[in-house]
Structure formats: structure tokens, C-alpha cells
């Protein structure tokens, strides 16, 4: 059994990989800048945003 932290880390990695793969398939490897990927990934909460 894995803990919540490990499951969240795995889910984040999988979301990033899926978004990157989708972008590559849509636009090709040489046509998109890497900073585009985070805009396609699900939002994540940080400690500072969770406290507000």
C-alpha cells in the first residue's frame, strides 16, 4: 500500500507525461515550446494556496 503523497506524485507525473505526449502528437516534437505543457496539465495546490 502506498501513501497519499506517493499517489499524488505519481498522478502528477502521469498528468505531465500525458500532456506532453498530447502536445507532441498534436503539434510535432519541434513545434511547441516546453513552457506550454504546464498550461495543459491539471492545476495543483501548493502549501501556500492550500492555506488561503
VENNORZI-V404233 format. One record per residue. RES is the residue in one letter. PHI is phi in whole degrees, -180 to 180 (NA if undefined). D_FIRST is the distance of its C-alpha to the first C-alpha in Angstrom with 1 decimal. Layout:
RES,PHI,D_FIRST ; RES,PHI,D_FIRST
This chain:
X,NA,0.0 ; X,-103,3.8 ; X,-80,6.7 ; X,-60,9.7 ; X,-60,11.8 ; X,-65,10.0 ; X,-65,10.0 ; X,-66,13.6 ; X,-61,14.6 ; X,-63,13.6 ; X,-63,15.4 ; X,-65,18.4 ; X,-60,18.7 ; X,-65,18.8 ; X,-65,21.3 ; X,-64,23.5 ; X,-64,23.5 ; X,-64,24.4 ; X,-64,27.1 ; X,-64,28.6 ; X,-64,28.8 ; X,-60,30.4 ; X,-64,32.9 ; X,-64,33.8 ; X,-68,34.3 ; X,-74,36.4 ; X,-115,38.5 ; X,90,38.2 ; X,-68,36.9 ; X,-96,40.0 ; X,-109,40.8 ; X,-130,38.1 ; X,-79,37.5 ; X,-57,34.0 ; X,-64,34.2 ; X,-69,34.3 ; X,-56,30.6 ; X,-61,29.2 ; X,-74,31.6 ; X,-96,29.9 ; X,-90,26.3 ; X,-65,24.8 ; X,-66,25.7 ; X,-123,23.3 ; X,-91,23.7 ; X,-108,24.4 ; X,-57,24.8 ; X,-66,28.5 ; X,-77,28.3 ; X,-72,25.8 ; X,-79,28.2 ; X,-87,31.2
